[in-house]
Amino acid sequence: MRIRGEVFWGWADPTLHHRTHGETLDDGKMLEVQVRLSRTGNTQMFIGVYAASGMVLHEEAFDSRPGESMTRALAWGVGRARWLASEEGGKRARA
């Protein structure tokens, strides 16, 4: 079970249509990427990386992904989430 952080709760809006990708890595880390269209038609994205215990390792939200469809943004977000969960990505995110 994930323990959501402030970034997620600030971004969350269950009334908007969204797509989600969830994944559990071999080391137990959990990834979640959500994309949605804002009320004004902007593609928005949330990326969360959580420890096996559910604690937040990293969360970030994008209010706009100009020129990207939900599909393209989701693919980019999954790649970023995997990178953030990696040792190198985690070091840079905490720096």
BELRA-V335096 format. One line per field, one symbol per residue. ss: DSSP state (H for helix, E for strand, - for the rest). psi: psi as a letter, one per 30 degrees, with the letter a starting at -180 (. if undefined). burial: 1 if it has 24 or more other ideal C-beta (glycine too) atoms within 12 Angstrom, else 0. Layout:
BEGIN
ss: ???
psi: ???
burial: ???
END
This chain:
BEGIN
ss: -----HHHHHH------EEEEEEE-----EEEEEEEE-----EEEEEEEE-----EEEEEEE-------HHHHHHHHHHHHHHHH-HHHHHHHH-
psi: kkjkaeeeffekjffkklkkkkkklegfkkkkkkllklfggkklkkkkkklfffkkekklkkfkikgkleeeeeeeeeeeeeeefleeeeeeef.
burial: 00001001001000000110101010001111111110000011111111000001111111001000010011011101110110000000000
END
